[in-house]
Amino acid sequence: MFLETESFVAALDGVPLEQPVPTCPGWTAGQLLVHVHQAQEWAAVIVETRATQRVSLLEIGGGDLSGDWSEQIHQLTLRALDSFGDPVDRRRLSQWITDGARRLTSALLEAGPDTAVWREFCPPRVRTWARWALLETSLHRADAEVLAAREFRIDTDLAVDSIDQWLAYVREPAAAPFLDPRLANMKGNGERLRFQPTDVDGHEGWLAVCTPQGLATSAWRPGDGDDVVARGTASDLLLLLKRRIPEAGSSVAVTGERALLERWLDNVLC
């Protein structure tokens, strides 16, 4: 966690804080830096206090906020960034972020993976927060590397675990407030999307089915045929499905109804 965060911060060294992040529309490099710290701080507080009830990131950030979840997060990042002066003290900002990663790493190690703590729509254990925080940091490191015009690859095991996590979130009704409302556009009549890693022996991939109630996701299983299949390395599958890289610039090969995959990319956002 700490090393991943250090690499994330290093990737943005020299990038102007006001530069837009193409993979996070509406965000700047400065907001991206702050967001990673705030996400890790949220996890650290929950693990340190052994929270048994919901702890809102907004409670930690403090103050009056308006709008939906994404707008409130936007406001929190701007507020925190303002606290580093004008112009922003980059050295102090970077230290703040790495100190936060060190704090979270220590909290996770001290608590142990099986300690019970609050978590919505996921197993309420410390290990869940460790998985989530590493995924969050790695994906935003990908944002940073894209911004710095560098190639980036996520470790295969981490990429597989991250896709497992993300597809579990997508199918949970309780996760809806944290996902883009366009997810509702994935309702359908049984259309099947298969995502298959080519660098994991024996892994049949993941399945997403568009049902009248919404997306149903699981490990891949045989059925009436897949409408679209995306095959590539686990890292590229994750980065493509999370819209960090374009299909054209990845190892992913698509067969079947390409429009169905494009529909996914347009609507399954978080």
Secondary structure as UniProt FT lines:
FT   HELIX           2..11
FT   TURN            12..14
FT   TURN            17..18
FT   TURN            22..23
FT   TURN            25..26
FT   HELIX           29..49
FT   HELIX           57..61
FT   HELIX           69..82
FT   TURN            83..88
FT   HELIX           90..111
FT   TURN            113..114
FT   TURN            120..121
FT   HELIX           126..147
FT   TURN            148..149
FT   HELIX           156..171
FT   HELIX           173..178
FT   HELIX           181..186
FT   STRAND          191..197
FT   TURN            201..202
FT   STRAND          206..211
FT   TURN            212..213
FT   STRAND          214..219
FT   STRAND          228..232
FT   HELIX           234..241
FT   TURN            242..243
FT   HELIX           247..249
FT   STRAND          253..256
FT   HELIX           258..267
//
